[in-house]
Amino acid sequence: EDVGIGIVLGKDDARQTARIVELAPGGPAALSGALQENDYIVEIDSWPVESIFKWLANAIKGPSGSFVELTIQRPGESNLRRVQIQRGTVSQDMRPPQQQQPTMVYDAAVEEFPNQ
């Protein structure tokens, strides 16, 4: 069964990207510190978000224990960050109210690089 990373996304039409609206409270995504609300997701596993937006949730999901790489940009920052997050399951009480599917983050690694 495919699982995700415990985030709720919204589309930002002006930027042609996705914005993290909410993290699962008390869940590993929030605890990892690698992602924050209002971060923009620019790429998922090196795929530009604008080219896969309607499949975004499926692009983030994968087998439990596998990793997904997100390229994100924080509001007000010009640098992009690559974040690798391990997929897993989130308990019912950790899910944000909007979250329909169980998702979770176990650990994350962050690498910053200049926006080109």
N, C-alpha and C positions, 0 to 999 in steps of 0.2 A: 504494500500500500504506500502510495506517495504521501509525503508530509511536507510542510513548508517551514517558515522561519518566524512566525508570530508577529506579523506586521499587518496593518490595514493601510491600503494604498488608495490614493485619489489621483485622477488625471489632471495634469497642469497643461491645458491646451496652449497657453501662451509660450511655454517653454518646450512643448512637444515631449514631455517626459512624465514620470510618475513622481508623486510626492508622498512621503511617509506621513500618514495622518495620525496613526496611533500605534504604540507598541503594547504588547500584552503586559498588563501591570504585574510586576513581580516575576515575570517570565524571564527566561534566559536572554532574549533579545534585549530587553531593557537592562538586564544585569550585566550584559557583555560590555556596554558602553561604546560599542562600535557603530551603532546606529542611533539616530535621534529623530524625534518628531520634526517634521518639516525638511528633512534631508531629501534631496532630489535623487532619484535613481536614474542614472544616465545609461548604464549598460548592465545586462545580466549575462554572465558567462561570455563576455565580449560581444554580445549582440546589442546594438543600439535599441533603446526602449521604444523609440518612435516606430521602428519596423516590426515590433512584436507586441504592441500594447494590448490588443484584444486577447492575446495568449499569455499575458503577464503572469497571472497567478499560476498557470501551468508551467511557465518557464522557471518560476521560483521553486515549485514543488519538485520532489524527487525522492528516491529511496531514503529511508531513515538511516542516518549515519553518514550519508554522502554530503559533499560540500557544494554550495553555490557561491559564485563570485559576483559581487555587485560593485559597480563603479558608481560612487555617489558624489554629490557636491553639496556642501553646507551653504545655506543662505548667507550671502555676504562674503563668501570666500571664492577665490579664483582657482585654487588648486582642487583637483579631483582626488578621491581616495578610493583605493581598491580594498574591499572588505570581503573576506571569505568566512562564510557562516555554515556551521554544520546543522543539517536538518534533523528534526526529531519531533516528538509529540508533546503537546501542551495539555495539561489537565484542564478540565472544564472551567474551574474557577480562575484560571490565569487568562482566559481569552477576553479580549476587548469585546464590548457589547455588539459591535458591528461584525465581528469575526465569525464567519460561517463554518470554516473548516479548522480542525485542530492543527496548530503549527507551533514550532519552537526553535530556539537557537541554543546550542550547547556551548560553543565557544567561537571566537572570532579573532582574526588577525587583520590589522589595518596597515596599509602601505600608502603613503602620500606621494603624489607625483605632480609636476607642474601641468597646468592646463595648457594645451597647445592648440 
